[in-house]
Amino acid sequence: MFISLIKARKGVTRKRGQGLVEYSLILVLVVVVAVFILSAMGQTVQNALYGDVACSMADASGDPLPDC
């Protein structure tokens, strides 16, 4: 009986560990996808958000940027 209790307890621990590993893998996948999207779209987003500000500052300083 004692041996069967030990075996049953090991099975529960393994299932918890398996769930933790699965959630960790999902989290890693989400992070990899987010990094890929941000690196692919980063320059576009930066230009869209800060392009107008940079042009306004360049106009105010008298040194126009080539893209403005």
N, CA, C and O atoms as a GROMACS GRO file, in nm:
protein
  272
    1MET      N    1   0.082  -0.120   0.000
    1MET     CA    2   0.000   0.000   0.000
    1MET      C    3   0.087   0.126   0.000
    1MET      O    4   0.056   0.223  -0.069
    2PHE      N    5   0.194   0.124   0.077
    2PHE     CA    6   0.282   0.241   0.083
    2PHE      C    7   0.344   0.271  -0.053
    2PHE      O    8   0.356   0.387  -0.093
    3ILE      N    9   0.382   0.167  -0.124
    3ILE     CA   10   0.443   0.186  -0.256
    3ILE      C   11   0.342   0.244  -0.354
    3ILE      O   12   0.378   0.329  -0.436
    4SER      N   13   0.219   0.200  -0.348
    4SER     CA   14   0.117   0.254  -0.439
    4SER      C   15   0.087   0.400  -0.408
    4SER      O   16   0.058   0.478  -0.499
    5LEU      N   17   0.095   0.439  -0.281
    5LEU     CA   18   0.077   0.580  -0.245
    5LEU      C   19   0.189   0.666  -0.303
    5LEU      O   20   0.164   0.776  -0.354
    6ILE      N   21   0.311   0.617  -0.296
    6ILE     CA   22   0.424   0.691  -0.351
    6ILE      C   23   0.409   0.705  -0.502
    6ILE      O   24   0.432   0.813  -0.556
    7LYS      N   25   0.371   0.598  -0.570
    7LYS     CA   26   0.353   0.604  -0.715
    7LYS      C   27   0.240   0.700  -0.752
    7LYS      O   28   0.252   0.774  -0.849
    8ALA      N   29   0.131   0.699  -0.677
    8ALA     CA   30   0.019   0.789  -0.705
    8ALA      C   31   0.061   0.934  -0.685
    8ALA      O   32   0.022   1.021  -0.763
    9ARG      N   33   0.138   0.959  -0.584
    9ARG     CA   34   0.182   1.096  -0.558
    9ARG      C   35   0.277   1.147  -0.666
    9ARG      O   36   0.270   1.264  -0.704
   10LYS      N   37   0.364   1.061  -0.716
   10LYS     CA   38   0.455   1.100  -0.823
   10LYS      C   39   0.376   1.135  -0.950
   10LYS      O   40   0.414   1.227  -1.022
   11GLY      N   41   0.269   1.064  -0.976
   11GLY     CA   42   0.187   1.093  -1.093
   11GLY      C   43   0.123   1.230  -1.086
   11GLY      O   44   0.116   1.299  -1.187
   12VAL      N   45   0.078   1.270  -0.969
   12VAL     CA   46   0.017   1.402  -0.951
   12VAL      C   47   0.121   1.511  -0.972
   12VAL      O   48   0.092   1.612  -1.037
   13THR      N   49   0.240   1.493  -0.919
   13THR     CA   50   0.346   1.591  -0.934
   13THR      C   51   0.386   1.605  -1.081
   13THR      O   52   0.409   1.716  -1.128
   14ARG      N   53   0.393   1.495  -1.152
   14ARG     CA   54   0.430   1.501  -1.293
   14ARG      C   55   0.325   1.575  -1.374
   14ARG      O   56   0.360   1.650  -1.465
   15LYS      N   57   0.197   1.554  -1.342
   15LYS     CA   58   0.092   1.624  -1.416
   15LYS      C   59   0.098   1.774  -1.392
   15LYS      O   60   0.077   1.853  -1.484
   16ARG      N   61   0.126   1.814  -1.269
   16ARG     CA   62   0.139   1.957  -1.240
   16ARG      C   63   0.259   2.014  -1.314
   16ARG      O   64   0.252   2.123  -1.370
   17GLY      N   65   0.368   1.940  -1.314
   17GLY     CA   66   0.488   1.985  -1.385
   17GLY      C   67   0.463   1.995  -1.534
   17GLY      O   68   0.514   2.085  -1.601
   18GLN      N   69   0.386   1.901  -1.587
   18GLN     CA   70   0.354   1.903  -1.730
   18GLN      C   71   0.272   2.026  -1.764
   18GLN      O   72   0.296   2.091  -1.865
   19GLY      N   73   0.175   2.059  -1.680
   19GLY     CA   74   0.093   2.179  -1.704
   19GLY      C   75   0.176   2.305  -1.699
   19GLY      O   76   0.156   2.396  -1.779
   20LEU      N   77   0.269   2.311  -1.606
   20LEU     CA   78   0.358   2.427  -1.594
   20LEU      C   79   0.445   2.441  -1.718
   20LEU      O   80   0.465   2.552  -1.767
   21VAL      N   81   0.496   2.330  -1.768
   21VAL     CA   82   0.579   2.333  -1.889
   21VAL      C   83   0.495   2.378  -2.008
   21VAL      O   84   0.543   2.456  -2.091
   22GLU      N   85   0.374   2.330  -2.019
   22GLU     CA   86   0.288   2.369  -2.131
   22GLU      C   87   0.257   2.519  -2.127
   22GLU      O   88   0.265   2.586  -2.230
   23TYR      N   89   0.224   2.572  -2.011
   23TYR     CA   90   0.199   2.716  -2.000
   23TYR      C   91   0.325   2.796  -2.030
   23TYR      O   92   0.317   2.903  -2.091
   24SER      N   93   0.439   2.746  -1.988
   24SER     CA   94   0.565   2.816  -2.016
   24SER      C   95   0.593   2.819  -2.165
   24SER      O   96   0.636   2.922  -2.218
   25LEU      N   97   0.568   2.709  -2.233
   25LEU     CA   98   0.589   2.706  -2.378
   25LEU      C   99   0.495   2.800  -2.451
   25LEU      O  100   0.535   2.865  -2.548
   26ILE      N  101   0.372   2.808  -2.406
   26ILE     CA  102   0.276   2.902  -2.467
   26ILE      C  103   0.323   3.045  -2.444
   26ILE      O  104   0.317   3.128  -2.536
   27LEU      N  105   0.369   3.076  -2.325
   27LEU     CA  106   0.419   3.209  -2.294
   27LEU      C  107   0.540   3.244  -2.379
   27LEU      O  108   0.550   3.356  -2.429
   28VAL      N  109   0.630   3.150  -2.397
   28VAL     CA  110   0.748   3.174  -2.481
   28VAL      C  111   0.704   3.199  -2.625
   28VAL      O  112   0.759   3.288  -2.690
   29LEU      N  113   0.609   3.123  -2.674
   29LEU     CA  114   0.559   3.143  -2.810
   29LEU      C  115   0.498   3.282  -2.827
   29LEU      O  116   0.522   3.348  -2.928
   30VAL      N  117   0.420   3.326  -2.732
   30VAL     CA  118   0.358   3.459  -2.738
   30VAL      C  119   0.466   3.568  -2.737
   30VAL      O  120   0.455   3.665  -2.812
   31VAL      N  121   0.568   3.553  -2.656
   31VAL     CA  122   0.675   3.652  -2.650
   31VAL      C  123   0.752   3.656  -2.782
   31VAL      O  124   0.785   3.764  -2.831
   32VAL      N  125   0.780   3.540  -2.839
   32VAL     CA  126   0.853   3.536  -2.966
   32VAL      C  127   0.772   3.604  -3.076
   32VAL      O  128   0.827   3.680  -3.156
   33VAL      N  129   0.643   3.578  -3.081
   33VAL     CA  130   0.557   3.640  -3.182
   33VAL      C  131   0.551   3.792  -3.160
   33VAL      O  132   0.557   3.868  -3.257
   34ALA      N  133   0.538   3.835  -3.036
   34ALA     CA  134   0.533   3.979  -3.007
   34ALA      C  135   0.663   4.048  -3.046
   34ALA      O  136   0.659   4.158  -3.103
   35VAL      N  137   0.776   3.987  -3.018
   35VAL     CA  138   0.904   4.046  -3.055
   35VAL      C  139   0.917   4.053  -3.207
   35VAL      O  140   0.965   4.153  -3.260
   36PHE      N  141   0.875   3.948  -3.276
   36PHE     CA  142   0.881   3.948  -3.422
   36PHE      C  143   0.794   4.059  -3.480
   36PHE      O  144   0.837   4.131  -3.570
   37ILE      N  145   0.673   4.073  -3.430
   37ILE     CA  146   0.582   4.176  -3.482
   37ILE      C  147   0.637   4.315  -3.453
   37ILE      O  148   0.634   4.403  -3.540
   38LEU      N  149   0.686   4.336  -3.333
   38LEU     CA  150   0.740   4.468  -3.298
   38LEU      C  151   0.864   4.501  -3.379
   38LEU      O  152   0.884   4.616  -3.418
   39SER      N  153   0.948   4.402  -3.405
   39SER     CA  154   1.067   4.431  -3.484
   39SER      C  155   1.032   4.456  -3.630
   39SER      O  156   1.098   4.535  -3.697
   40ALA      N  157   0.930   4.389  -3.680
   40ALA     CA  158   0.888   4.408  -3.819
   40ALA      C  159   0.815   4.540  -3.837
   40ALA      O  160   0.832   4.607  -3.940
   41MET      N  161   0.734   4.578  -3.741
   41MET     CA  162   0.652   4.698  -3.753
   41MET      C  163   0.708   4.818  -3.677
   41MET      O  164   0.649   4.926  -3.681
   42GLY      N  165   0.819   4.800  -3.609
   42GLY     CA  166   0.872   4.905  -3.522
   42GLY      C  167   0.901   5.036  -3.593
   42GLY      O  168   0.862   5.142  -3.545
   43GLN      N  169   0.969   5.029  -3.706
   43GLN     CA  170   1.006   5.151  -3.777
   43GLN      C  171   0.882   5.221  -3.831
   43GLN      O  172   0.874   5.344  -3.829
   44THR      N  173   0.785   5.145  -3.878
   44THR     CA  174   0.661   5.205  -3.929
   44THR      C  175   0.585   5.277  -3.818
   44THR      O  176   0.536   5.388  -3.837
   45VAL      N  177   0.576   5.212  -3.704
   45VAL     CA  178   0.506   5.274  -3.591
   45VAL      C  179   0.582   5.397  -3.543
   45VAL      O  180   0.521   5.498  -3.510
   46GLN      N  181   0.713   5.387  -3.538
   46GLN     CA  182   0.794   5.502  -3.493
   46GLN      C  183   0.775   5.620  -3.588
   46GLN      O  184   0.759   5.733  -3.542
   47ASN      N  185   0.777   5.595  -3.716
   47ASN     CA  186   0.759   5.704  -3.812
   47ASN      C  187   0.619   5.764  -3.802
   47ASN      O  188   0.603   5.885  -3.812
   48ALA      N  189   0.520   5.680  -3.781
   48ALA     CA  190   0.382   5.730  -3.772
   48ALA      C  191   0.363   5.814  -3.645
   48ALA      O  192   0.294   5.916  -3.649
   49LEU      N  193   0.423   5.773  -3.535
   49LEU     CA  194   0.402   5.843  -3.409
   49LEU      C  195   0.490   5.968  -3.396
   49LEU      O  196   0.443   6.072  -3.350
   50TYR      N  197   0.615   5.957  -3.437
   50TYR     CA  198   0.710   6.063  -3.409
   50TYR      C  199   0.751   6.143  -3.532
   50TYR      O  200   0.827   6.239  -3.520
   51GLY      N  201   0.703   6.106  -3.649
   51GLY     CA  202   0.739   6.176  -3.771
   51GLY      C  203   0.694   6.320  -3.770
   51GLY      O  204   0.771   6.410  -3.806
   52ASP      N  205   0.570   6.344  -3.730
   52ASP     CA  206   0.517   6.481  -3.726
   52ASP      C  207   0.591   6.566  -3.623
   52ASP      O  208   0.618   6.684  -3.646
   53VAL      N  209   0.623   6.506  -3.510
   53VAL     CA  210   0.694   6.580  -3.406
   53VAL      C  211   0.834   6.617  -3.455
   53VAL      O  212   0.880   6.730  -3.433
   54ALA      N  213   0.901   6.525  -3.520
   54ALA     CA  214   1.037   6.552  -3.570
   54ALA      C  215   1.034   6.660  -3.676
   54ALA      O  216   1.122   6.747  -3.678
   55CYS      N  217   0.935   6.657  -3.764
   55CYS     CA  218   0.924   6.760  -3.868
   55CYS      C  219   0.895   6.897  -3.808
   55CYS      O  220   0.951   6.997  -3.852
   56SER      N  221   0.809   6.900  -3.708
   56SER     CA  222   0.778   7.027  -3.642
   56SER      C  223   0.901   7.085  -3.573
   56SER      O  224   0.925   7.205  -3.580
   57MET      N  225   0.977   6.999  -3.507
   57MET     CA  226   1.098   7.047  -3.440
   57MET      C  227   1.202   7.093  -3.542
   57MET      O  228   1.272   7.191  -3.520
   58ALA      N  229   1.210   7.021  -3.654
   58ALA     CA  230   1.306   7.062  -3.758
   58ALA      C  231   1.266   7.195  -3.819
   58ALA      O  232   1.352   7.279  -3.845
   59ASP      N  233   1.136   7.216  -3.842
   59ASP     CA  234   1.089   7.343  -3.895
   59ASP      C  235   1.118   7.457  -3.798
   59ASP      O  236   1.158   7.566  -3.838
   60ALA      N  237   1.098   7.431  -3.670
   60ALA     CA  238   1.120   7.535  -3.570
   60ALA      C  239   1.268   7.572  -3.558
   60ALA      O  240   1.302   7.687  -3.531
   61SER      N  241   1.355   7.474  -3.579
   61SER     CA  242   1.498   7.502  -3.567
   61SER      C  243   1.559   7.555  -3.698
   61SER      O  244   1.672   7.602  -3.699
   62GLY      N  245   1.483   7.546  -3.806
   62GLY     CA  246   1.532   7.595  -3.932
   62GLY      C  247   1.615   7.494  -4.009
   62GLY      O  248   1.672   7.526  -4.113
   63ASP      N  249   1.622   7.372  -3.958
   63ASP     CA  250   1.699   7.266  -4.024
   63ASP      C  251   1.603   7.157  -4.068
   63ASP      O  252   1.581   7.063  -3.992
   64PRO      N  253   1.546   7.165  -4.189
   64PRO     CA  254   1.444   7.070  -4.231
   64PRO      C  255   1.503   6.931  -4.252
   64PRO      O  256   1.615   6.915  -4.298
   65LEU      N  257   1.424   6.833  -4.216
   65LEU     CA  258   1.461   6.695  -4.240
   65LEU      C  259   1.431   6.659  -4.385
   65LEU      O  260   1.342   6.719  -4.444
   66PRO      N  261   1.502   6.565  -4.444
   66PRO     CA  262   1.478   6.531  -4.583
   66PRO      C  263   1.338   6.471  -4.608
   66PRO      O  264   1.286   6.482  -4.719
   67ASP      N  265   1.278   6.408  -4.508
   67ASP     CA  266   1.149   6.343  -4.527
   67ASP      C  267   1.031   6.437  -4.504
   67ASP      O  268   0.917   6.399  -4.532
   68CYS      N  269   1.055   6.556  -4.455
   68CYS     CA  270   0.943   6.647  -4.421
   68CYS      C  271   0.893   6.722  -4.542
   68CYS      O  272   0.800   6.802  -4.532
   0.00000   0.00000   0.00000
